[in-house]
Amino acid sequence: MPFFKGQKGLAGRVLGDWQLSGTLIMQSGQPVNITNSAAYPKGDYNAHGTTGDRPNNHAESVKRSGFSRADYAI
């Protein structure tokens, strides 16, 4: 929008040299909600005792037991 392009002063600095762009994502179908109802450690990832957690595919190298207080120190 070149309305204020080349203007000096406050109006030129605030309103000049703007550009418009856009993004569009079109999809069809219903969204999918994947949950896991298995017991900890294969499910219930936050170990809060209820099911319905959303998995994020843990790597095999991620530590899953044997934690100490030092692991949580900031």
Distance bins in CASP14 RR format, pairs under 12 A and 6 or more apart:
PFRMAT RR
TARGET T0000
AUTHOR 0000-0000-0000
RMODE 2
METHOD distances of the structure
MODEL  1
1 15 0 0 0 0 1 0 0 0 0 0 0
1 16 0 0 0 0 1 0 0 0 0 0 0
1 17 0 0 0 0 1 0 0 0 0 0 0
1 18 1 0 1 0 0 0 0 0 0 0 0
1 19 1 0 0 1 0 0 0 0 0 0 0
1 20 1 0 0 1 0 0 0 0 0 0 0
1 21 0 0 0 0 0 1 0 0 0 0 0
2 12 0 0 0 0 0 1 0 0 0 0 0
2 15 0 0 0 0 0 1 0 0 0 0 0
2 16 0 0 0 0 1 0 0 0 0 0 0
2 17 0 0 0 0 1 0 0 0 0 0 0
2 18 0 0 0 0 1 0 0 0 0 0 0
2 19 0 0 0 0 1 0 0 0 0 0 0
2 20 0 0 0 0 0 1 0 0 0 0 0
3 11 0 0 0 0 1 0 0 0 0 0 0
3 12 0 0 0 0 1 0 0 0 0 0 0
3 14 0 0 0 0 0 1 0 0 0 0 0
3 15 1 0 0 1 0 0 0 0 0 0 0
3 16 1 0 0 1 0 0 0 0 0 0 0
3 17 0 0 0 0 0 1 0 0 0 0 0
3 18 0 0 0 0 1 0 0 0 0 0 0
4 10 0 0 0 0 0 1 0 0 0 0 0
4 11 1 0 1 0 0 0 0 0 0 0 0
4 12 1 0 1 0 0 0 0 0 0 0 0
4 13 0 0 0 0 1 0 0 0 0 0 0
4 14 0 0 0 0 1 0 0 0 0 0 0
4 15 1 0 1 0 0 0 0 0 0 0 0
4 16 1 1 0 0 0 0 0 0 0 0 0
4 17 1 0 0 1 0 0 0 0 0 0 0
4 18 0 0 0 0 1 0 0 0 0 0 0
5 11 0 0 0 0 0 1 0 0 0 0 0
5 12 0 0 0 0 1 0 0 0 0 0 0
5 13 0 0 0 0 0 1 0 0 0 0 0
5 15 0 0 0 0 1 0 0 0 0 0 0
5 16 1 0 1 0 0 0 0 0 0 0 0
5 17 1 0 0 1 0 0 0 0 0 0 0
5 18 0 0 0 0 1 0 0 0 0 0 0
5 19 0 0 0 0 0 1 0 0 0 0 0
6 12 1 0 0 1 0 0 0 0 0 0 0
6 13 0 0 0 0 0 1 0 0 0 0 0
6 15 0 0 0 0 0 1 0 0 0 0 0
6 16 1 0 0 1 0 0 0 0 0 0 0
6 17 0 0 0 0 1 0 0 0 0 0 0
7 13 0 0 0 0 1 0 0 0 0 0 0
7 14 0 0 0 0 1 0 0 0 0 0 0
7 15 1 0 0 1 0 0 0 0 0 0 0
7 16 1 0 0 1 0 0 0 0 0 0 0
7 17 0 0 0 0 1 0 0 0 0 0 0
8 16 0 0 0 0 0 1 0 0 0 0 0
9 15 0 0 0 0 0 1 0 0 0 0 0
9 16 0 0 0 0 0 1 0 0 0 0 0
10 16 0 0 0 0 0 1 0 0 0 0 0
11 17 0 0 0 0 0 1 0 0 0 0 0
12 18 0 0 0 0 0 1 0 0 0 0 0
32 54 0 0 0 0 0 1 0 0 0 0 0
33 52 0 0 0 0 1 0 0 0 0 0 0
33 53 0 0 0 0 0 1 0 0 0 0 0
33 54 1 0 0 1 0 0 0 0 0 0 0
33 55 0 0 0 0 0 1 0 0 0 0 0
34 52 0 0 0 0 1 0 0 0 0 0 0
34 53 0 0 0 0 0 1 0 0 0 0 0
34 54 1 0 0 1 0 0 0 0 0 0 0
34 55 1 0 0 1 0 0 0 0 0 0 0
34 56 0 0 0 0 0 1 0 0 0 0 0
34 57 0 0 0 0 0 1 0 0 0 0 0
35 43 0 0 0 0 1 0 0 0 0 0 0
35 44 0 0 0 0 0 1 0 0 0 0 0
35 45 0 0 0 0 0 1 0 0 0 0 0
35 50 0 0 0 0 0 1 0 0 0 0 0
35 51 1 0 0 1 0 0 0 0 0 0 0
35 52 1 1 0 0 0 0 0 0 0 0 0
35 53 1 0 0 1 0 0 0 0 0 0 0
35 54 1 0 1 0 0 0 0 0 0 0 0
35 55 1 0 0 1 0 0 0 0 0 0 0
35 56 0 0 0 0 0 1 0 0 0 0 0
36 42 1 0 0 1 0 0 0 0 0 0 0
36 43 1 0 1 0 0 0 0 0 0 0 0
36 44 1 0 0 1 0 0 0 0 0 0 0
36 45 1 0 0 1 0 0 0 0 0 0 0
36 46 0 0 0 0 0 1 0 0 0 0 0
36 50 0 0 0 0 0 1 0 0 0 0 0
36 51 1 0 0 1 0 0 0 0 0 0 0
36 52 1 0 0 1 0 0 0 0 0 0 0
36 53 1 0 1 0 0 0 0 0 0 0 0
36 54 1 0 0 1 0 0 0 0 0 0 0
36 55 1 0 1 0 0 0 0 0 0 0 0
36 56 0 0 0 0 0 1 0 0 0 0 0
36 57 0 0 0 0 0 1 0 0 0 0 0
36 58 0 0 0 0 0 1 0 0 0 0 0
37 43 1 0 0 1 0 0 0 0 0 0 0
37 44 0 0 0 0 1 0 0 0 0 0 0
37 45 0 0 0 0 0 1 0 0 0 0 0
37 49 0 0 0 0 0 1 0 0 0 0 0
37 50 0 0 0 0 1 0 0 0 0 0 0
37 51 1 1 0 0 0 0 0 0 0 0 0
37 52 1 0 1 0 0 0 0 0 0 0 0
37 53 0 0 0 0 1 0 0 0 0 0 0
37 54 0 0 0 0 0 1 0 0 0 0 0
37 55 0 0 0 0 0 1 0 0 0 0 0
38 44 1 0 0 1 0 0 0 0 0 0 0
38 45 0 0 0 0 1 0 0 0 0 0 0
38 49 0 0 0 0 0 1 0 0 0 0 0
38 51 1 0 0 1 0 0 0 0 0 0 0
38 52 0 0 0 0 1 0 0 0 0 0 0
38 53 0 0 0 0 1 0 0 0 0 0 0
38 55 0 0 0 0 1 0 0 0 0 0 0
39 45 0 0 0 0 0 1 0 0 0 0 0
39 47 0 0 0 0 1 0 0 0 0 0 0
39 49 0 0 0 0 1 0 0 0 0 0 0
39 50 0 0 0 0 0 1 0 0 0 0 0
39 51 0 0 0 0 1 0 0 0 0 0 0
39 52 0 0 0 0 0 1 0 0 0 0 0
39 53 0 0 0 0 0 1 0 0 0 0 0
40 46 0 0 0 0 1 0 0 0 0 0 0
40 47 1 0 1 0 0 0 0 0 0 0 0
40 48 0 0 0 0 1 0 0 0 0 0 0
40 49 1 0 0 1 0 0 0 0 0 0 0
40 50 0 0 0 0 0 1 0 0 0 0 0
40 51 0 0 0 0 0 1 0 0 0 0 0
40 53 0 0 0 0 1 0 0 0 0 0 0
40 64 0 0 0 0 1 0 0 0 0 0 0
40 65 0 0 0 0 0 1 0 0 0 0 0
41 47 0 0 0 0 1 0 0 0 0 0 0
41 53 0 0 0 0 0 1 0 0 0 0 0
41 55 0 0 0 0 0 1 0 0 0 0 0
41 58 0 0 0 0 1 0 0 0 0 0 0
41 62 0 0 0 0 0 1 0 0 0 0 0
41 63 0 0 0 0 0 1 0 0 0 0 0
41 64 1 0 1 0 0 0 0 0 0 0 0
41 65 1 0 0 1 0 0 0 0 0 0 0
41 66 0 0 0 0 0 1 0 0 0 0 0
41 67 0 0 0 0 0 1 0 0 0 0 0
42 51 0 0 0 0 0 1 0 0 0 0 0
42 53 0 0 0 0 0 1 0 0 0 0 0
42 55 0 0 0 0 1 0 0 0 0 0 0
42 58 0 0 0 0 1 0 0 0 0 0 0
42 64 0 0 0 0 1 0 0 0 0 0 0
43 49 0 0 0 0 0 1 0 0 0 0 0
43 50 0 0 0 0 0 1 0 0 0 0 0
43 51 0 0 0 0 1 0 0 0 0 0 0
43 52 0 0 0 0 1 0 0 0 0 0 0
43 53 1 0 0 1 0 0 0 0 0 0 0
43 54 0 0 0 0 0 1 0 0 0 0 0
43 55 1 0 0 1 0 0 0 0 0 0 0
43 56 0 0 0 0 0 1 0 0 0 0 0
43 57 0 0 0 0 0 1 0 0 0 0 0
43 58 0 0 0 0 1 0 0 0 0 0 0
43 64 0 0 0 0 0 1 0 0 0 0 0
44 50 1 0 0 1 0 0 0 0 0 0 0
44 51 1 0 0 1 0 0 0 0 0 0 0
44 52 1 0 0 1 0 0 0 0 0 0 0
44 53 1 0 1 0 0 0 0 0 0 0 0
44 54 0 0 0 0 0 1 0 0 0 0 0
44 55 0 0 0 0 0 1 0 0 0 0 0
45 51 0 0 0 0 0 1 0 0 0 0 0
45 52 0 0 0 0 1 0 0 0 0 0 0
45 53 1 0 1 0 0 0 0 0 0 0 0
45 54 0 0 0 0 1 0 0 0 0 0 0
45 55 1 0 0 1 0 0 0 0 0 0 0
45 56 1 0 0 1 0 0 0 0 0 0 0
45 57 0 0 0 0 0 1 0 0 0 0 0
45 58 1 0 0 1 0 0 0 0 0 0 0
45 62 0 0 0 0 0 1 0 0 0 0 0
45 64 0 0 0 0 0 1 0 0 0 0 0
46 52 0 0 0 0 0 1 0 0 0 0 0
46 53 1 0 0 1 0 0 0 0 0 0 0
46 54 0 0 0 0 0 1 0 0 0 0 0
46 55 0 0 0 0 0 1 0 0 0 0 0
46 56 0 0 0 0 0 1 0 0 0 0 0
47 53 0 0 0 0 1 0 0 0 0 0 0
47 64 0 0 0 0 0 1 0 0 0 0 0
47 65 0 0 0 0 0 1 0 0 0 0 0
47 67 0 0 0 0 0 1 0 0 0 0 0
56 62 0 0 0 0 0 1 0 0 0 0 0
58 64 1 0 0 1 0 0 0 0 0 0 0
63 71 0 0 0 0 1 0 0 0 0 0 0
64 71 0 0 0 0 0 1 0 0 0 0 0
65 71 0 0 0 0 0 1 0 0 0 0 0
67 73 0 0 0 0 0 1 0 0 0 0 0
END
